[in-house]
Amino acid sequence: MMIEIEPPFLVIKPDLSEDDFYRLAGEDSDWEYIDGRVVMHSPASPRHERLFRFLLFLLEGFLARRGGGEVFGSRLPMRLDPGWSPEPDLLFVRDDRRHLIGENRVEGPGDLVIEIVSRGDSHLVYREKLPRYRDAGIPEIWIVDPIRGEVLVDRIDASGERAASTLKSGR
């Protein structure tokens, strides 16, 4: 019996070990490993993909000109601990931390993480991922929220303090 699920959706399978996740999840799996659960998202919307492409283009262009690191798209896990391997929409790792980039994942926090909020996952992004990214010490986190028309920029400033600001669109 096949159950039809209309997007937006978030399917969560609890109680899977990290070893099982990495054994079962292939390169083309649409899963993340978050808090010992496998999380599957709805297919991306055209708006999500356009924002993703735009941000990837900007970051790639900046890095091509200035260097300093490597940016990855949404299929590379970032292992924060044995129960958390989220796959942010965009992930940047500085050159001096390239040793963290492994065969199947980044071993530890990236230097910039960007999440693009979709209709089916805003709770996951704001209530679960953002606090974990902060706890992991990720220096800069962007939450791009086309639904609210804003970008939350959460970063560690020059004094070492974490500060957040929200940029609103001029719609």
C-alpha positions as CSV (number, residue, x, y, z in Angstrom):
1,M,0.0,0.0,0.0
2,M,1.5,3.3,-1.1
3,I,0.7,6.4,0.9
4,E,0.5,9.6,-1.2
5,I,2.0,12.7,0.6
6,E,1.5,16.1,-0.9
7,P,4.3,18.7,-0.5
8,P,5.3,20.5,1.5
9,F,6.3,17.6,3.9
10,L,8.9,16.6,6.3
11,V,9.2,12.8,6.9
12,I,11.0,11.8,10.1
13,K,12.2,8.2,10.9
14,P,13.4,8.0,14.5
15,D,15.9,5.7,16.1
16,L,18.5,5.1,13.4
17,S,22.2,4.8,14.3
18,E,24.8,6.9,12.7
19,D,26.5,3.8,11.2
20,D,23.2,2.7,9.7
21,F,22.6,6.2,8.3
22,Y,25.9,6.3,6.5
23,R,25.5,2.7,5.3
24,L,22.0,3.3,3.9
25,A,22.2,6.8,2.7
26,G,23.6,7.1,-0.8
27,E,25.0,10.1,-2.7
28,D,21.5,10.8,-4.1
29,S,19.5,10.2,-0.9
30,D,17.4,13.2,0.2
31,W,18.0,12.5,3.8
32,E,19.7,14.3,6.7
33,Y,20.8,12.8,10.0
34,I,19.5,15.0,12.8
35,D,19.4,14.1,16.5
36,G,19.4,10.4,15.8
37,R,16.6,10.7,13.2
38,V,16.5,10.5,9.5
39,V,14.8,13.5,8.0
40,M,13.5,13.6,4.5
41,H,12.3,16.9,3.0
42,S,9.8,17.7,0.3
43,P,11.3,18.2,-3.2
44,A,12.7,21.8,-3.5
45,S,10.4,24.4,-5.0
46,P,11.5,26.5,-8.0
47,R,11.9,29.5,-5.6
48,H,14.2,27.5,-3.3
49,E,16.3,26.4,-6.2
50,R,16.5,29.9,-7.7
51,L,17.7,31.2,-4.3
52,F,20.1,28.3,-4.0
53,R,21.6,28.9,-7.4
54,F,21.9,32.7,-6.8
55,L,23.7,32.3,-3.5
56,L,26.0,29.5,-4.9
57,F,26.8,31.7,-7.9
58,L,27.7,34.7,-5.6
59,L,29.8,32.6,-3.3
60,E,31.6,30.8,-6.1
61,G,32.3,34.1,-7.8
62,F,33.6,35.6,-4.7
63,L,35.9,32.7,-4.0
64,A,37.1,32.5,-7.6
65,R,38.3,36.1,-7.3
66,R,39.5,36.1,-3.7
67,G,40.1,32.5,-2.8
68,G,40.1,31.4,0.8
69,G,38.0,28.2,0.9
70,E,35.5,26.0,-0.7
71,V,31.7,26.1,-0.9
72,F,29.5,23.0,-1.1
73,G,25.8,22.6,-2.0
74,S,23.2,20.8,-0.1
75,R,24.3,17.2,-0.4
76,L,27.3,17.2,1.9
77,P,26.7,16.2,5.6
78,M,28.5,18.3,8.3
79,R,29.1,15.9,11.2
80,L,28.7,18.0,14.4
81,D,28.6,14.9,16.7
82,P,27.5,11.2,16.4
83,G,23.8,12.1,16.3
84,W,24.0,15.2,14.1
85,S,25.0,15.3,10.5
86,P,22.9,18.1,9.0
87,E,23.1,19.0,5.3
88,P,22.8,22.8,5.1
89,D,21.8,24.3,1.7
90,L,25.2,25.9,1.4
91,L,28.4,25.1,3.5
92,F,31.6,27.0,3.4
93,V,35.0,25.7,4.7
94,R,38.0,28.0,4.9
95,D,41.3,26.9,3.3
96,D,43.0,26.4,6.7
97,R,40.3,24.0,7.7
98,R,40.2,21.8,4.5
99,H,41.5,18.9,6.6
100,L,37.9,18.6,7.9
101,I,36.6,17.7,4.4
102,G,36.4,13.9,4.3
103,E,35.2,11.4,1.6
104,N,31.6,11.5,2.7
105,R,31.2,14.5,5.0
106,V,32.8,17.5,6.7
107,E,34.1,16.3,10.1
108,G,33.0,19.3,12.3
109,P,31.4,22.7,11.9
110,G,31.8,24.7,8.7
111,D,32.7,28.4,8.7
112,L,29.5,29.6,7.1
113,V,26.3,27.7,6.9
114,I,23.3,28.9,4.9
115,E,19.8,27.4,5.2
116,I,17.0,28.3,2.9
117,V,13.6,27.9,4.6
118,S,10.9,26.0,2.8
119,R,7.2,25.8,3.7
120,G,7.6,22.4,5.2
121,D,10.7,22.9,7.3
122,S,10.7,26.2,9.1
123,H,10.3,24.6,12.5
124,L,13.3,22.4,11.8
125,V,15.5,25.3,10.7
126,Y,14.7,27.8,13.4
127,R,14.0,25.5,16.4
128,E,16.5,22.7,15.9
129,K,19.2,23.5,13.4
130,L,19.9,27.2,14.4
131,P,20.5,26.4,18.1
132,R,22.7,23.4,17.2
133,Y,24.7,25.5,14.7
134,R,25.2,28.1,17.4
135,D,26.2,25.5,20.0
136,A,28.7,24.0,17.5
137,G,30.4,27.4,17.2
138,I,29.8,28.0,13.5
139,P,31.1,31.5,13.0
140,E,28.4,32.7,10.6
141,I,24.9,31.3,10.0
142,W,22.4,32.7,7.4
143,I,18.8,31.7,7.5
144,V,17.3,32.9,4.2
145,D,13.5,32.9,4.6
146,P,11.6,33.8,1.5
147,I,8.3,33.2,3.3
148,R,8.9,35.9,5.8
149,G,10.9,38.0,3.3
150,E,14.0,38.2,5.5
151,V,17.5,36.9,6.1
152,L,18.7,36.2,9.6
153,V,22.5,36.7,9.9
154,D,23.9,35.2,13.1
155,R,27.6,35.6,13.5
156,I,30.4,35.8,16.0
157,D,31.7,39.4,15.9
158,A,35.2,40.7,16.3
159,S,34.9,40.7,20.1
160,G,34.0,37.0,20.1
161,E,30.3,37.6,21.0
162,R,27.5,36.1,19.0
163,A,25.2,38.8,17.4
164,A,22.1,38.3,15.2
165,S,20.5,40.8,12.8
166,T,17.6,40.4,10.5
167,L,17.6,41.9,7.0
168,K,14.1,42.5,5.6
169,S,13.3,42.6,1.9
170,G,11.9,45.8,0.4
171,R,8.7,44.1,-1.0
